[in-house]
């Protein structure tokens, strides 16, 4: 058995409950893939997007729905070590990647304000553009369950709003294109366990601002890392705290919300406060 076949088997056998079932559950529950889709699996070179690519490959084999895949690697200006690591891992995992170059790191290096935000926005635009060029109608990103929980907390604590990372989105700039997040229900700890079980080594941090962190599992000291540390502390009090945080954004009771936005329109609880209650049956 080839190495990549052993890795594929580990996804559907050893980590069937932790990874495969959660991956397929998210795809089905949030209706991420339709018959005839052509999906660009966007690979950054990290563990999350590489595993996502393998899961999509495996799902395609099951032929529950007919869809096509392209595996996109955008090079924003990686150093030679990072780029070669991505190429080597793609070969090891039997992922036929298409690599294209951009100058994102050069552009971001010249800005003093929110370089991470600018980088993420530019990456998304380039990926949509290349995916469309290849005939795709969707791009898939490797965000996982922990990313979702961290986003909720960051939005509350730093953005002063209740906001989450959605499982799928219509593009506002590329008509007819969608973004999906198939790893939405997969926990980061299980991705790490899968990586270690298969003795895989992915790039962790390829940005020029943090290139001292090239390979490994340790993150930096960003706001997202703050959230990871905070959730870790919460789990000492309540082991299922992350599930509660997630459920809080899909069990919103609008009758107990002071105000909310619906697009550009703001609604206050005062708008309906003096309305007569609906008659009971």
N, C-alpha and C positions, 0 to 999 in steps of 0.2 A: 504494500500500500504506500502510495506517495505521501509525502509530508502534508500537502494541502488536503488530501483525502482524510487523513487523521484529524486535521483541524476541523474540517467540515463535520466529521462524525462527532467530535466533541460538542459541537453546537446543538445537534439534534438528539444526542444520547446523554452524555454526562451532564450537560447544562440545559437539558430539555426544559425543565421546569423554570429555571432561573432566567434563561435567555430566550430560547426558541418559543416557548408558549407565551411569554410576555410580549415578544416581538410580534408574533402572529395575532395575538389578541388586540394589540394597538392598531395594527393594520386593518383588522376587520371592524372593530368597534368604531373607529373614526373614518372608515370608508376611504382609506388612503389610495388604494389602487383599483382602477377600473379596467374592464376589458379593452384591450387595444392601446393602453398607455405606453408611452416610451419615456422611461425615467432616467434622468442623469443622476447617478449616485456620486455625490461630490465628496471626494476623499482629500482630507487635509494632511494625512499621513499619521494621525494619531490613532490610538486604540479604538475609539468610538466609531469613527467613520470607516475604518478598515473592517471592523466586525459588522457594521451595517451592510457594507458591500457584500460580505460573505452570506449574511442572512438573506439579502435580496436575491443573490444567486441561487441559494437553496430554495427559496420560495418559488422562483421561476421554474426550477426543476419539478416541483410538485404539480405544476400546470393546473392549479385551481382556477387561475385566470391567465389568459394569454397576454403577456406584456413584454416589452423589450427593455434592455438595459444598456446604458453607456456608463463607463466609469471615468469620471472626470477628475483630473488632478490639475489644479491651477497653481502655477509657480509664481508667487508674488515677489520673488527675489530671494529664494532660499540660498543658504550657503551650500557649497558642494557636498558637504557631509550629509546634510538633511535631505537634499534632493536625491542623492544616491541611496540613502536609507529607504526612502519611499519607493524607489524603483526596485530595490532588492526585495522589500517586503511584498510588493505587488506580485513579483515573480514567484516568490515562495508560496504565496496564498493563491496563485493561479487566477489573478485578477488582471484582465487585459485593459490596462489604463491608457487613457488619452491625456497627454500632458500638454498644456499650453502656458505661455509666459505672459506675465503682466509686469508693470513697474510699480505696483502698489506700495512696496516697502520704500521705494525712493520718494514717492509722493508723501507718504505718511511721515517720513523722517523730517520733512520740512515744516510740519505743523506743530504748534505748541499746545493746541487745544484738542482734547478728546481724541488722541491718536487711535485708540482702540475702537471707538465708535466709527471713525472715518474708515479705518481698515475693514471692519466688518461690513459696512455699507458698500464699499467698493468691491469687496470680494463677492458679495451677493449679486451685484450688478453684472460683473464679469461672468459669473457662473450662469446666470439666467441667459445672458447674451450668447455664450458658447453653446449652452444646452439647446437653445432655439435653433442655432446654426446647424446643429446635428439632428434636428427634427424632433426634439423632445418636447413634451408638454408639461413635464414636471421635473423639479429638482428635489433630491432627497438629501437631507442633512442629518448628521449623527448625534444630535442632542438627545440626552438620556433623561431618565426620571429625576436624577439629582439636579440637573440643569433647570428643570421645571420648578422644583421646590426652591432652589436658590433664587430664581428669578422672581418668584412670588414674594419672598422675604426682602430682596433688594428693592423691589418696587414699593413695598410698604415702608421700609425703614429709611430709604434714601430718595425715593421718588414721590412719597406721600400719596400713593394711589394703590388700589387693589388691581393688579394686572398680572397675567400669567403668560407663559410661552405656549402658544397654540399648537395643537398637533398638526394642523394644516392651514394654509393661507392662500388666498388668491393674490397674485402679484398685482400691485397697483401701477407698476411701470411697464410691465411686459404682458400685454393683453393675452388672455388664454392660457397663461402659464400659472402653475401652482407650486407651492413649496410643501413638502411633507416631511414628517419626522418619525420614521418607523421605529426608532429606538425609544420612543416616548415613555414606555412603561418598564424599560430595562434599567436596573440599578447599576450605578458605577462600580460598586464593590464586586458585583458578579462579572462585569466586563474585565476588571482587574484580575479576578480569579481565573477567568478563561485565558487571559493573556499569559499569566504565570504558568498555568497548567501546560500550555503549549510552548513554553520557553520563547515567547515572542518579545521583541524589543522594538517599540515604535518611537517616533519622535514625540516629544512632549511639548516643547515650546520652540517654535521656529522664528519668532519675531526678533528683529534686530535689537529691540529695546531690552530683550531678555535672553539673548543667545547663550548666556552662561548656563542656561537650563536647556540642554539639548535632548538628552535621553533620560528616561526614568519616570517615576510615578509622583514625584513631589511637585506641587503647584507653587505659585508665587504668593505674594502678599496682597493680592488684588481684593476688591470688594467681594468678588465671588468666593475667594478663599476665606474671607471673613465669614461669609454665610456658611461655608462648609464647616468651619470651626464652631460656629454657633449651633448648627444643627447637631453636631457631634455632642455638644454639651446638653442640648435638649433631650437627646436620646438616653442620656443617663437618668433622666427623670421619667421619660415616657418612651419606650423602645419603638413605638409606632407613631411617633410625632410627625414624621414625614407624610404618612398616609393621611393624618388629620389635616395637615397643611394643604395637601393636594385636594382633599374632599371639600375643603372650605371654599374653593373657587368653582366647584361644580354643584354646590348646594347653597347658592346665594339666595337669601330671602329678601326680596326687594322691599317688603313691608317694614323691614328693620334697618334699611339703609338710608342715611341722611341725604345722600345725593349720588347720582351716577351719570355717566356720559353715555350717549348713544350716538356714536359718530361725533359730529361737531356740536350736537345739541345736549345741553345740560338739563337734568331733571332733579328737582328738589322734592323731598318728602312733603313739603308745604303745598306743592302743586295739587295734591290729592288729600291733604289732611282733613279738610272740612267737607269732603264729599260724603254723602250719606252711604252707610254701609249697605252692601247688597243684601236683599232679603233672603232669609234662610228658607229651605224647603220644609 
